[in-house]
Amino acid sequence: MKKVSLELGSGGKMMRDFIDQHIVRTFKNPLLNELSDSAHLPQGIAFTTDSYVVDPIFFPGGDIGTLCINGTVNDLVVSGAEPRYISLSLILEEGFSWEDLEKVLKSIKNAAKKACVEITTGDTKVVRRGQCDKIYINTSGVGPIIAKPCLQKIQPGDKIILTGTLGEHSLAVMLARGDFGFETQAKSDCAPLNFLLPLWKKGVLWMRDITRGGLATILSELAEKLPCSIVLQEEKIPLSQAVRGATELLGIDPMYLAGEGRAVLVAPEKKANEILSKIKEDKLGRKAEIIGQTEDKIGKPGELLLSALSGGLRLLEPLTYELLPRIC
């Protein structure tokens, strides 16, 4: 009998196949078929939903409370919408600490205030001890649409911009579990991306936050939709010392690590430097870089290639297994 595996929630190929073959096929409609981070409804409103099961619920740089707000806010921002209102549904395990619950609620309040959104509705359920791991949270977010991503306008020479360093969230959660016997100063990059909203009016063509599956999976999925290839320059991809050191030690490719406060976007060639400058004006974007471009002379249409520091081109493919379960 076929059963669900952890890989189904990885953000990689198995998850995408599941969505295509089961979710879309079952509930097929024009709004769902776009499979964007948020659905653009006919009334000019964007709508998104997400669930959070991170383990542990507290980690350096944040907790499940900050994560549930910022993750929902960011899904709206990168789809071209201004976050306004969020629902909050809690699934609590019998015996969960009241003190920890209060900490999580305080984090939610502070994160919502920082992201300029309001909690307007929700639900609470309690399950028996052992039927849930402390606390799970589901959030939904809505906001007015200010722009629509324009994949059809992407052409060879357009620039790929990364808003900051890769992988801090994955690394912070992984080390907080204590599985590897060493410590670093890594903190989650969990943060709201509201500062990117004005870039839609500056000419940005496409945007995604870098969550499960990492940069390589997200850009692989983008490349598959384009009539050209995407070529990244490894030397341009910013990594913190903590991530660089830990991934080398553990043999993990940072291109597949998730963040919760980073985005990758496509900018027209002639506007890329101006857009990069605007990103760098915000403290969350000070390490932003142009890391590559779309190409019609290198590789094949639909390919994502990495120009490696060691020389040569490396084909990057979507994540095919669960690298780090329950990081969000």
C-alpha positions as a printed Julia matrix, in Angstrom:
328×3 Matrix{Float64}:
   0.0    0.0     0.0
   1.39   3.39   -1.02
   1.89   5.73    1.93
   2.84   9.37    2.46
   6.55  10.05    3.06
   8.37  13.07    4.44
   9.57  13.96    0.94
   6.01  14.93    0.04
   6.4   18.11    2.11
   9.93  18.99    1.01
   9.05  21.7    -1.47
  10.83  19.64   -4.12
   9.87  17.47   -7.09
   7.76  14.95   -5.16
   5.68  17.73   -3.62
   5.23  19.4    -7.0
   4.17  16.11   -8.59
   1.67  15.52   -5.78
   0.15  18.97   -6.28
  -0.05  18.52  -10.06
  -1.37  14.97  -10.05
  -3.71  15.06   -7.04
  -4.56  18.6    -5.89
  -4.86  20.35   -9.25
  -6.44  17.33  -10.94
  -9.05  17.04   -8.18
  -9.92  20.71   -7.73
  -9.0   22.05  -11.16
  -9.99  25.67  -11.81
  -8.3   28.73  -13.38
  -7.38  30.32  -10.03
  -5.78  27.16   -8.64
  -4.05  26.2   -11.87
  -1.63  29.15  -11.67
  -0.02  27.6    -8.55
   1.42  30.9    -7.35
   2.22  31.75   -3.72
  -1.13  33.55   -3.52
  -4.28  33.29   -5.59
  -5.29  36.52   -7.37
  -9.06  36.68   -6.95
 -11.31  38.52   -9.43
 -12.16  41.21   -6.86
  -8.57  42.52   -6.85
  -7.69  40.63   -3.68
  -4.86  38.15   -3.18
  -5.44  35.18   -0.88
  -2.91  32.76    0.59
  -2.76  30.1     3.3
  -0.02  28.11    5.02
   0.54  25.76    7.95
   3.5   25.71   10.35
   4.84  22.63   12.13
   8.45  23.69   12.76
  10.5   21.64   15.21
  11.68  22.99   17.62
   9.11  25.75   18.03
  11.79  28.12   19.42
  15.03  28.61   17.49
  17.76  31.28   17.25
  16.26  34.34   15.56
  12.6   33.44   15.96
   9.9   30.95   16.82
   6.77  29.41   15.31
   4.92  32.67   16.03
   7.21  34.96   14.04
   7.41  32.3    11.34
   3.65  31.98   10.79
   3.19  35.73   10.33
   6.25  36.41    8.2
   5.7   33.36    6.02
   2.16  34.44    5.19
   3.1   38.09    4.69
   5.92  37.13    2.35
   3.71  34.89    0.21
   1.49  37.9    -0.44
   4.36  40.31   -1.1
   6.09  38.11   -3.69
   2.82  37.55   -5.52
   2.33  41.31   -5.93
  -0.07  42.03   -3.07
   0.02  44.25    0.02
  -0.58  42.17    3.19
  -3.47  43.48    5.28
  -5.35  40.81    7.26
  -4.43  37.39    8.64
  -6.37  34.54   10.21
  -4.84  32.54   13.06
  -5.78  28.93   13.77
  -4.05  27.03   16.57
  -3.87  23.27   17.06
  -2.6   22.64   20.59
  -1.47  19.43   22.23
  -2.95  18.6    25.61
  -0.3   19.48   28.22
   1.4   22.19   26.14
   3.03  24.74   28.44
   0.94  27.88   29.08
   4.18  29.84   29.4
   5.31  28.73   25.94
   1.87  29.46   24.49
   2.03  33.01   25.84
   5.51  33.45   24.34
   4.25  32.32   20.94
   1.21  34.62   21.09
   3.43  37.56   22.05
   5.72  36.78   19.09
   2.69  36.69   16.78
   1.52  40.07   18.08
   4.95  41.67   17.63
   5.5   40.17   14.18
   2.06  41.29   12.99
   2.73  44.82   14.21
   6.09  44.92   12.44
   4.56  43.64    9.2
   1.58  46.05    9.45
  -1.06  43.33    9.38
  -3.99  42.59   11.7
  -5.17  39.28   13.11
  -8.89  39.38   12.34
 -10.24  35.84   12.76
  -9.14  32.37   13.78
  -9.84  29.11   15.56
  -8.42  26.97   18.37
  -8.47  23.2    18.73
  -6.89  20.96   21.38
  -5.97  17.33   20.68
  -4.99  14.56   23.06
  -1.44  14.23   24.26
   0.7   12.59   21.56
  -1.64  13.53   18.69
   0.24  16.77   17.95
   3.76  18.03   18.66
   3.11  20.91   21.1
   1.57  23.39   18.67
   0.72  23.64   14.96
  -0.46  26.89   13.39
  -2.42  27.62   10.23
  -2.66  31.15    8.86
  -4.38  32.69    5.87
  -3.69  36.16    4.52
  -5.46  38.6     2.24
  -4.53  41.95    0.73
  -5.1   44.15   -2.31
  -3.26  43.28   -5.52
  -0.83  45.99   -6.62
   0.86  44.12   -9.49
   0.88  40.81  -11.32
   4.06  38.82  -12.09
   4.84  38.94  -15.82
   6.61  35.73  -16.83
   5.82  36.4   -20.48
   7.91  39.59  -20.38
  11.1   37.85  -19.19
  13.7   37.8   -21.97
  17.39  36.92  -22.4
  19.65  39.3   -20.51
  17.25  39.97  -17.63
  18.95  39.83  -14.24
  18.44  37.5   -11.28
  18.69  39.37   -7.97
  19.02  37.69   -4.56
  18.02  39.93   -1.64
  20.45  38.47    0.9
  22.47  35.52    2.13
  21.17  31.96    1.77
  20.21  29.33    4.29
  20.23  30.98    7.73
  16.76  29.73    8.65
  17.44  26.1     7.76
  20.75  26.15    9.59
  19.33  27.8    12.73
  16.5   25.27   13.0
  18.77  22.33   12.24
  21.32  23.24   14.89
  18.61  24.07   17.44
  17.68  20.37   17.29
  21.14  19.48   18.61
  21.64  16.61   16.18
  25.14  17.52   15.0
  27.07  18.23   18.17
  28.4   21.67   17.31
  27.27  25.27   17.64
  27.46  28.39   15.46
  26.25  31.96   15.72
  23.65  31.33   13.01
  20.23  32.94   13.48
  17.14  32.51   11.37
  16.65  35.2     8.72
  12.89  35.15    9.46
  11.56  38.62    8.59
   8.75  40.33    6.65
   9.56  41.35    3.07
   7.23  44.37    2.89
  10.16  46.53    1.78
  10.06  44.76   -1.58
   6.52  45.92   -2.41
   7.59  49.21   -4.11
   9.78  47.22   -6.51
   6.7   46.01   -8.36
   6.24  49.6    -9.52
   9.92  49.79  -10.48
   9.58  47.09  -13.12
  10.23  43.78  -11.34
   8.89  40.96  -13.5
   8.77  38.05  -11.04
   9.52  37.36   -7.38
   9.58  34.42   -4.94
  10.58  34.03   -1.32
  13.21  31.34   -0.78
  11.58  28.73    1.42
  11.41  24.91    1.15
  13.52  23.55   -1.68
  15.88  26.51   -1.59
  17.11  28.78   -4.37
  17.93  25.93   -6.76
  14.44  24.4    -6.65
  12.66  27.74   -6.98
  14.72  28.88   -9.95
  14.53  25.43  -11.58
  10.75  25.74  -11.54
  11.0   29.23  -13.02
  13.41  28.11  -15.75
  11.01  25.36  -16.84
   8.45  28.05  -17.71
  10.84  30.16  -19.81
  11.96  29.91  -23.45
  15.55  30.45  -22.31
  17.97  29.2   -19.65
  19.04  30.78  -16.37
  22.75  30.96  -15.56
  23.91  31.77  -12.02
  27.42  32.86  -10.98
  28.5   30.93   -7.89
  30.96  33.64   -6.89
  28.13  36.18   -6.7
  25.88  34.17   -4.37
  26.19  35.62   -0.84
  26.67  33.19    2.04
  27.3   34.0     5.7
  30.39  32.54    7.32
  28.18  30.39    9.55
  26.32  28.84    6.6
  29.45  28.42    4.52
  31.3   26.66    7.34
  28.43  24.43    8.44
  27.45  23.32    4.94
  31.05  22.46    4.07
  31.38  20.45    7.28
  28.07  18.62    6.81
  28.28  18.2     3.05
  25.04  20.11    2.44
  24.53  22.26   -0.67
  23.4   25.76    0.46
  21.56  26.16   -2.85
  18.87  23.89   -1.39
  18.59  25.5     2.06
  15.52  27.52    2.99
  15.24  31.05    4.27
  12.25  32.9     5.7
  13.36  36.46    5.0
  14.97  36.26    1.57
  13.61  36.54   -1.95
  14.85  36.09   -5.49
  13.52  38.25   -8.3
  13.87  38.89  -12.01
  14.51  42.45  -13.14
  14.76  43.85  -16.69
  18.38  44.26  -17.75
  18.16  48.05  -18.03
  16.54  48.47  -14.6
  18.46  45.87  -12.61
  21.09  48.16  -11.07
  18.46  50.68  -10.01
  16.35  47.94   -8.43
  19.41  46.46   -6.68
  20.21  49.88   -5.22
  16.67  50.21   -3.86
  16.91  46.79   -2.21
  20.22  47.69   -0.57
  18.64  50.77    1.05
  16.8   48.49    3.48
  18.75  46.73    6.23
  17.32  43.39    5.12
  18.72  43.92    1.63
  22.22  45.22    2.31
  23.83  42.0     1.08
  21.69  41.75   -2.05
  23.48  40.86   -5.27
  22.83  40.29   -8.95
  23.67  36.58   -9.1
  22.95  35.7   -12.72
  20.78  36.27  -15.75
  18.54  34.65  -18.32
  20.41  33.39  -21.38
  19.71  32.31  -24.96
  23.32  31.44  -25.86
  24.25  29.18  -22.94
  22.46  25.96  -22.11
  19.04  24.87  -23.3
  15.64  26.47  -22.73
  14.3   25.45  -19.33
  17.71  24.72  -17.77
  19.13  26.24  -14.58
  22.94  26.31  -14.72
  25.55  27.3   -12.16
  28.87  28.73  -13.35
  31.02  27.14  -10.66
  33.97  28.7    -8.85
  36.01  25.68   -9.88
  35.15  26.27  -13.53
  32.56  24.81  -15.86
  28.79  24.71  -15.73
  26.73  22.6   -13.35
  23.11  21.72  -14.03
  20.9   22.46  -11.01
  17.73  20.42  -10.6
  14.81  20.6    -8.16
  15.22  18.97   -4.76
  14.2   15.32   -4.97
  14.3   14.33   -1.29
  13.57  15.76    2.16
  16.74  17.61    3.11
  15.54  19.05    6.43
  12.02  18.09    7.57
   9.82  20.45    9.58
  11.77  23.67    9.13
   8.59  25.71    8.76
